[in-house]
């Protein structure tokens, strides 16, 4: 029985065209994702505030699902300048909280924001022990605690704390935690106004604000 070369050629051509179309669509999607600006999220809080602990635990999951290509996350800390205090700052839960704030910021500087949120969420598991539980959290996450601790009591920490405080001051944040999405107040957690009650609510709001192709992890 002879081979139908015309049919075979048409079949091969359809496969090639389909592959080219698929590759082109994948490339267009990838370019759209890379060109899209991430959604800017700011969380203002206090390292020893239980509600701040619940929010960083929520955003720990979000950061691991959506990633930094979709979420540009910044942390601000609610403090006041008090030069006579050992850290130079007042915070609602005392000087130990300022040190906790510094440790989280140092973790971000030495690693990245996602790792810093992991670290903050670990601290929140025993929030009354902050900052004495920092060593155990650093070890669990593979961070160098000696470097974190050195940073937390250095001039570097002073600069990081001042930047984080200025961020909260700029947004007039006095409630821990306060969450902004793309420069708009989105939530005073466990207060009003707040447009979210669950992790899904926050994730959905971020995905809705994202202008690129819908990324994996959006709901």
C-alpha positions, 0 to 999 in steps of 0.5 A: 500500500503506498504512502499518502505523502500529501496527507503526511506533509499536511499533518506535519505542517499542522504540527509545526504551525501549532508548535510555533503558535504555542511557542509564540503565545508562551513568549508573549505571556512571558514578556507581558509578565516581565513588563508588568509592574509588580503590585506595591504593598506596604505593611506597617506594624510592630514586631511584637504586635500579635496582629502584625504576627498574623499578617506576616504569616498571611503574607508569608504564604502570599509571597511564596505563591505569587513571588516578587515579580507580582508583589513588591513588598515593603515593611514600615515600623511604627515608632517615635524618635526618643534619643534618650532611649537605648535604641533611639526609638519608642515602640509600643511594646518596648525596646525589645520590640525595636530590636525585633524590628531591626532584626527583621530589617537586617534579615531583609538586607542580608537576604531578601524580602521573602526570607525576611517575612519568613523570619518575621513569621517565625518570630511571631510563633512566640511573639512574647519572646522577641527578640530572644527567639531570633537565634532559633528562627535564624537557625531554622531558616539557614540565616547567620544569626551572628551577622543578624545580631551584629547588624541589629546593633549597628549603624546600619540598623539605625539607617534601616530603622529610620527608613522604616519609620519614615515610611510609616510616618509618610503613610500616617500609620499608627495602627498595627498592622496597616496595609496599603496596596498601590498607595491606597489604604486597604486594611487596618487589620482587625479594625476599620476600614479593612477590605479583607478577612482572609489570606484569599482576600489579600491575594485576590486584591493583589491579583486584581491590581496586577496588570500583567497576564494572570500569574499562577497562584491567582484566584 
